[in-house]
Amino acid sequence: MRVLGCLLAGLTASFFGATLTLLGPSPASAQDEQIWQRCIGAATMPDDRVSACSAVIDAKAETGSKLAAAYCNRGHGLTEKRELDRALADLDEAIRLDPAYACAHTNRGRVYAFKRDLDRAIADYDEALRIDPAFALAYNNRGDAWVGKGDADRALADFNAAIKYDPALAIAYGNRGYLYYRKRDMARAIDDYSMEIKLRPDVLAYINRGNAWRDSEQLDRAAADYAEVIRLAPKDARGWRNRGMIRLYKDDLKGGLADYDKALQYDPADVYSWNNRGQAKMRLGDKAGAIADFRKALELRPDLSTARASLQQLGAKP
């Protein structure tokens, strides 16, 4: 499940409201305007956002809604850096300066969600939606909180609302797809993951759809999605190990072995890759290699019964 913070969404609403000058050029200088754009820009990296917004705040030239926006955006940057207490302080200040700033409530809810204080997170999302009943991102994030509290029905209603108010919000399709996946409704999960990929292709969306294809026993399609993960992120072990599993299912033992070699190159602490590579080696007749891999799996996870059983099958001690 994923939650997003908002940057320009809240600011843009203010821009089209009564305070037309909120996002207008700063009268001080072109340099000040560049700093402001770095503070609020959607593509600004977290460190740069914190630095730029701090410069706006420290200059003490802004008040009201624009100062609130600087605190909100710095809070967003700090959240991305997982400096949650500092982020919370900034978002508290943004809300104090502008209590009707829906984006700040949503961003603070996200901080509470990361802190696993889901009741406070939901309260902030509720307030954001009271201020702006069509705020799709707040619905998405509240849906994620309901999933965390185990209330799938409320979560589904919120993801539906997020998609209703913003049909292009890719993350809401991914989150709803995950909920359908947990409900074992693979057809709907695949539809949602496919829409997420259409709107904003990323590694996690392909992994999730690949898992749904795999659990639907559509192994070629699963392998194709994992191959896309490998293409997009060749150093991400997940693509290699997931495709390796599909290859083992299809009795492509050498292909599976090669994929697990890559998976362990990028994530040597993955116990399941050690175990599954051991399975491939055992089936290929590499007894010594299989024993070494099963022992490594048990070193990482002593209670892994499949590795222990495989060693017994090979006549080897753990």
C-alpha positions in Angstrom: 0.0 0.0 0.0 1.2 3.5 -0.8 0.3 7.0 0.4 1.4 10.2 -1.3 1.9 13.7 0.1 0.6 16.7 -1.8 2.6 19.7 -3.1 1.1 21.7 -5.9 -2.4 20.2 -5.4 -3.1 22.3 -2.3 -1.2 25.3 -3.7 -3.0 25.3 -7.0 -6.4 25.4 -5.3 -5.3 28.5 -3.5 -4.0 30.0 -6.8 -7.4 29.7 -8.4 -9.1 31.0 -5.3 -9.2 34.5 -4.0 -5.5 35.0 -3.3 -4.3 35.1 -6.9 -0.9 36.3 -6.0 -0.1 33.1 -4.0 1.9 31.5 -6.7 2.8 34.6 -8.5 6.4 35.8 -9.1 8.0 37.1 -5.9 8.5 40.9 -6.2 11.9 40.7 -4.5 14.1 39.1 -7.2 14.3 36.4 -9.8 16.6 34.5 -7.4 13.8 34.5 -4.8 11.4 33.3 -7.4 13.8 30.4 -8.3 14.0 29.5 -4.6 10.2 29.5 -4.2 9.8 27.3 -7.3 12.3 24.8 -5.9 10.3 24.8 -2.6 7.0 24.0 -4.3 8.1 22.1 -7.4 6.8 18.6 -7.9 10.1 17.3 -9.2 12.3 18.9 -6.5 14.3 16.3 -4.5 13.7 16.1 -0.8 17.1 17.7 0.3 16.6 20.5 -2.2 13.0 21.1 -1.1 14.0 21.3 2.5 16.8 23.7 1.7 14.7 25.9 -0.5 11.7 26.1 1.8 14.0 26.8 4.7 15.3 29.8 2.8 11.8 31.1 2.2 10.9 30.6 5.9 14.2 32.1 7.2 13.9 35.2 5.0 10.8 36.2 7.1 9.4 38.0 4.0 6.3 35.9 3.7 3.1 35.6 5.8 -0.2 33.8 5.8 -1.0 31.3 3.1 2.3 31.5 1.3 4.3 31.0 4.5 2.0 28.1 5.4 2.8 26.6 1.9 6.5 26.9 2.7 6.1 25.0 6.0 3.8 22.4 4.3 6.3 21.8 1.5 9.3 21.6 3.9 7.2 19.2 5.9 6.7 17.1 2.8 10.5 17.1 2.1 11.2 16.0 5.7 8.6 13.3 5.4 10.3 11.9 2.3 13.6 11.9 4.3 11.7 10.1 7.1 12.5 12.9 9.6 9.0 12.5 10.9 9.2 14.6 14.1 10.6 17.6 12.3 8.0 17.1 9.5 5.2 17.0 12.0 6.3 20.3 13.6 6.3 22.0 10.2 2.9 20.7 9.3 1.5 21.8 12.7 2.8 25.2 11.9 1.3 25.2 8.3 -2.1 24.3 9.8 -1.8 27.0 12.5 -1.1 29.6 9.8 -3.8 28.3 7.5 -6.3 26.0 9.2 -8.3 25.6 5.9 -5.2 24.2 4.1 -6.4 20.8 3.1 -3.1 19.7 1.7 -1.3 20.4 5.0 -3.9 18.2 6.8 -3.3 15.4 4.3 0.4 15.7 4.6 0.2 15.6 8.4 -2.1 12.6 8.2 0.6 10.9 6.1 3.2 11.5 8.8 0.9 10.0 11.4 0.4 7.0 9.1 4.2 6.5 8.9 4.3 6.7 12.7 1.5 4.0 12.8 -0.8 6.4 14.6 -3.7 5.6 12.2 -6.5 7.2 14.2 -4.8 10.5 14.1 -4.0 10.0 10.4 -7.7 9.3 9.7 -8.7 12.4 11.7 -6.4 14.6 9.5 -7.7 13.0 6.3 -11.3 13.5 7.5 -10.5 17.2 8.1 -8.9 17.5 4.7 -12.0 16.1 3.1 -14.3 18.3 5.2 -12.4 21.3 3.7 -12.3 19.8 0.2 -14.8 16.9 -0.3 -13.4 16.2 -3.8 -9.7 15.8 -2.6 -8.8 12.5 -4.3 -5.4 12.1 -2.7 -7.0 12.4 0.8 -9.4 9.6 -0.1 -6.5 7.4 -1.3 -4.5 8.0 1.8 -7.4 7.5 4.2 -8.1 4.2 2.3 -4.6 3.1 3.1 -5.1 3.9 6.8 -8.4 1.8 6.8 -6.4 -1.1 5.3 -4.0 -0.7 8.1 -6.8 -0.9 10.6 -8.2 -4.0 8.9 -11.4 -2.3 7.5 -11.4 -3.5 3.9 -14.9 -2.2 3.1 -14.1 1.4 4.2 -10.8 1.2 2.4 -12.5 0.1 -0.8 -15.0 2.9 -0.6 -12.2 5.4 -0.2 -10.2 4.1 -3.2 -13.4 4.2 -5.3 -13.9 7.8 -4.3 -10.3 8.7 -5.1 -10.7 7.3 -8.6 -14.1 8.9 -9.0 -12.7 12.4 -8.2 -9.4 11.9 -10.1 -9.6 9.1 -12.7 -5.9 9.7 -13.5 -4.7 9.1 -9.9 -2.5 6.0 -10.7 -1.7 5.2 -7.0 -5.4 4.8 -6.2 -5.7 2.0 -8.8 -2.6 0.3 -7.4 -3.9 0.5 -3.9 -7.4 -0.8 -4.9 -5.7 -3.5 -6.9 -3.8 -4.6 -3.8 -7.0 -4.7 -1.9 -8.7 -6.9 -4.6 -5.5 -9.1 -4.6 -5.9 -9.6 -0.8 -9.5 -10.5 -1.4 -8.3 -13.0 -4.0 -10.3 -11.2 -6.7 -7.5 -11.6 -9.3 -9.4 -10.4 -12.3 -10.2 -7.0 -10.7 -6.7 -6.8 -9.2 -5.2 -7.3 -12.7 -7.6 -4.7 -14.2 -6.5 -2.1 -11.6 -2.8 -2.8 -11.9 -3.1 -2.6 -15.7 -4.7 0.8 -15.4 -2.0 1.9 -12.9 0.6 0.8 -15.5 -1.1 2.6 -18.3 -1.2 5.9 -16.2 2.2 5.6 -14.6 4.3 2.5 -15.2 6.6 1.7 -12.4 8.4 -1.3 -10.9 6.0 -2.0 -8.1 3.0 -2.0 -10.4 4.6 -4.6 -12.6 5.6 -6.7 -9.7 2.1 -6.6 -8.3 0.4 -7.4 -11.6 3.0 -10.2 -12.1 2.0 -11.7 -8.8 -1.7 -11.6 -9.7 -0.9 -13.2 -13.1 1.2 -15.9 -11.2 -1.6 -16.6 -8.7 -4.1 -16.9 -11.6 -1.7 -19.5 -13.1 -1.0 -17.3 -16.2 2.7 -17.9 -15.9 3.8 -16.5 -19.3 2.2 -13.2 -18.5 3.7 -13.2 -15.0 7.1 -13.8 -16.5 6.6 -10.9 -18.9 5.8 -8.5 -16.1 8.8 -9.6 -14.1 11.0 -9.2 -17.2 9.7 -5.6 -17.4 10.8 -5.1 -13.8 14.3 -6.4 -14.8 14.4 -4.0 -17.7 13.3 -1.0 -15.7 15.4 -1.8 -12.6 18.1 -4.4 -13.4 19.7 -4.1 -10.0 16.4 -4.7 -8.1 16.5 -8.3 -6.9 12.7 -8.6 -6.9 12.4 -8.9 -10.7 15.1 -11.6 -10.9 13.8 -13.7 -8.0 10.2 -13.6 -9.1 11.0 -14.5 -12.7 13.3 -17.2 -11.3 10.3 -18.8 -9.5 8.2 -18.8 -12.7 11.1 -20.5 -14.5 11.2 -23.2 -11.9 7.5 -23.7 -12.1 7.9 -24.2 -15.9 10.9 -26.6 -15.3 13.4 -24.2 -16.9 15.9 -25.1 -14.2 18.9 -23.4 -15.8 17.0 -20.2 -16.5 15.7 -20.2 -12.9 19.2 -20.8 -11.5 20.6 -17.9 -13.6 17.8 -15.6 -12.3 18.5 -16.6 -8.6 22.2 -16.0 -9.2 21.3 -12.4 -10.1 18.8 -12.0 -7.3 21.4 -13.0 -4.7 24.0 -10.7 -6.3 21.7 -7.8 -5.6 20.1 -9.1 -2.3 22.3 -11.6 -0.6 20.1 -11.6 2.5 17.1 -13.0 0.8 16.5 -16.4 2.4 13.9 -17.5 -0.2 16.4 -17.0 -3.1 18.9 -19.2 -1.3 16.3 -21.9 -0.7 14.9 -21.8 -4.2 18.3 -21.7 -5.8 19.1 -24.8 -3.7 16.0 -26.4 -5.1 17.1 -25.7 -8.7 20.6 -27.1 -8.0 19.2 -30.2 -6.3 17.0 -30.9 -9.3 20.0 -30.3 -11.7 22.1 -32.8 -9.7 24.4 -30.3 -8.0 24.3 -31.9 -4.6 27.1 -29.9 -3.0 25.8 -26.6 -4.4 22.3 -27.4 -3.1 23.5 -28.3 0.3 25.5 -25.0 0.5 22.5 -23.0 -0.5 20.1 -24.7 2.0 22.6 -24.2 4.8 22.8 -20.6 3.9 19.0 -20.3 4.0 19.0 -21.9 7.4 21.8 -19.6 8.6 19.5 -16.6 7.7 16.4 -18.3 9.0 16.9 -21.2 11.3 13.1 -22.1 11.3 12.8 -22.5 7.5 11.4 -26.0 7.4 11.7 -26.5 3.6 15.4 -26.0 3.7 15.8 -28.3 6.6 13.7 -31.0 4.9 15.7 -30.6 1.7 18.9 -31.2 3.6 17.5 -34.3 5.1 16.4 -35.5 1.7 20.0 -35.0 0.5 21.4 -36.9 3.6 23.1 -33.7 4.9 23.2 -32.1 8.3 21.9 -28.5 8.7 
